[in-house]
């Protein structure tokens, strides 16, 4: 296959789209204008069909383009899914540019505007390939809502999209500030962590601060729980495994002379290893329950949905490296991250691969994701778009199992 390249006109078109999204970011489950802009862009391409995506929030877009494929009625055409995320974060932007966020308290601090524009660039290239008779199979595009908080993939799956599409392979990407523009990281094995968020609720018996013997102090109990949970990593995890336990918020009590009867603790636990994550979850449950009992309190853990680790198989990594090389970028590697990505949820439907595309210009100091001064080197947008299109077309060439 020949790799398709963006023309200057096409590049400028998706660059303008990206900057418009950056100026008008929308939070998870609220991406209504973003959704309409994506739909309009795709509806202007003659061979893309918008697929129903019946999510609760009515945001996100799924689309499909069909090329030629299958040599007989008994042979199904190959199908590849490309995914991007579309939501922003609740942060004030501190990076000055002509396209700085115009929505106070909301910004694209993770580059999902970059991902969305890249996938639209891939759509332009796939349309050209279809026009040239070079698209041999079906390509699905998914613009997923609500990735921040890692709930969007579950919403998409619940919408029954995967009863309408049957991808043989799935590709996604993330801009990666610690990788220089012009490089694409293709890492084999675990790339991003599985995680589970939770709320611990400690319930005691409140009362007057002068009569502690008549109470069960939920704050004292919570303090013991917090201290004991530190052993999950230090004493319950194999030294060569990676587990991260963060307690990000504690809330309880009403005033200085009243013993609290309830404390809430919010946290997250994550790991690159499913087994290590299972062990950590089990230890959290035991420590919370037994510590609360020791302090004559009751406890409850409210677990959020579990997100799987992003994992790239050897076979998919080999294919991805070939695709990355066809962009003309340098193919490199990068160490895994304990950040999470709900792209991992799609692995249950098809073999998947997740790229990291360099997004910091040579000589610049990387500004990491979720910082108020975050920004991407938009010359990398071209590479990301071409990478997704190449991955789709190369994936369509692979032999079915």
Residue, then its C-alpha position, 0 to 999 in steps of 0.5 A: x500500500x502507498x501511505x497517503x499524506x495530508x495536503x497543505x489544505x487538508x492539514x490547515x483544515x484540521x489544524x483550524x478544527x483543532x484550534x476551534x475545539x481548543x477555544x471551546x472545550x467541553x467537559x465529560x458528558x457535556x461535549x454537545x457542540x464538539x459532537x455537532x462539529x464532528x458530525x458536520x465535518x464527517x457529513x461533508x465527506x461523501x462516503x462516511x456514514x454516521x452510526x447511531x451511538x445511543x449514549x446516555x449523554x447524547x455525545x460522541x460520534x461513530x462513523x464508518x467508511x466502506x471500501x472494497x473487500x471480500x472475494x466472495x459472499x462467504x468472506x467478510x471484508x476486514x474491518x478496523x476501528x480507529x478511536x479518539x477522545x473528545x472531552x476536556x478538563x475542569x482547569x483554567x488555561x494559563x498558556x497564552x495563545x490566539x486560540x486560548x480557551x474561551x470557557x472559564x474553568x475548562x481547557x483541553x489540558x490533555x490534548x483530546x482536541x489534538x486527537x479529535x483533529x488527527x482522526x478527522x485528518x485520517x478521515x480525509x485520507x481514507x476518503x481519498x483512498x476510497x476515491x482511488x479504489x485503495x481502501x480494501x475493507x471497512x474502517x470505523x471511526x469512534x470519537x469517544x466522549x467522557x474519557x476523563x474519569x474513564x467512563x466513556x468507553x463503558x458508555x460506548x459499549x453499553x450503547x451496543x455499538x459493537x453489535x453494529x460493528x465487528x472490528x478485527x483490529x483497533x488502534x488509538x493514540x495519545x499525544x505524549x509530551x515527553x516524546x519529541x515531535x517527529x517520533x512515535x513510541x511503540x511500546x510492547x506489553x503494559x503501557x498504561x495502568x489499570x485502575x479502580x477508584x473508590x470512596x471509603x466511608x467510616x461511620x462512628x458515633x458522634x457526640x460532645x468532644x468532652x465525652x469521647x468515652x461515649x463516642x466512636x470517633x470516625x476521624x481517629x478511625x479514618x486516620x488509622x485507616x489512612x496510615x494502614x493503607x500505606x502498607x498495601x504498596x510497601x508490604x503487600x506488593x512485590x518489589x518488582x511490581x508497580x502499584x500506586x495508591x493515592x488518597x486524594x480527599x478526606x472529609x468529615x466533622x462539623x466543628x472543633x468540639x463535636x466528635x465526627x460520626x462520619x468520614x469520607x475518603x476518596x482514592x484510587x489504586x492502579x497498577x500495570x499488573x492485573x494480579x497486583x491490582x487484584x491483590x491491592x484491592x483485596x488488601x484495601x478491603x481487609x484493612x478498611x474493614x478490620x481497622x474500623x472494627x478495631x475502633x468500634x466503627x463501621x465501614x463501607x467501600x464504594x468501588x467505581x468501575x474497574x479500568x483495564x491496563x492498556x496492553x500492546x501484544x507482540x503481534x500488534x506491536x510488530x504491526x504498529x512499528x511498521x505503520x509508524x515507520x511508514x509515516x517517516x517518523x522515528x520509531x522509538x520506545x518509552x517507559x510505561x505510565x501509571x496514568x490510565x486510559x479507557x481505550x483498554x476496554x476495547x481490547x475485549x472486542x479486538x486486538x488493539x494497539x495504543x501509540x504515543x505520538x511525540x508532541x513537544x517541539x525540539x528544544x522545548x521543555x515538555x509540559x506534561x498532561x493536565x497542567x494549566x500551561x499544557x499545549x501541543x506542538x501542532x506540527x505533530x498533528x500531521x504525523x498523528x493523522x497519517x499514522x491513524x490512516x496508515x494503521x487502518x489501511x495496513x490493518x485491512x491488509x492483515x490476514x484474518x485468523 
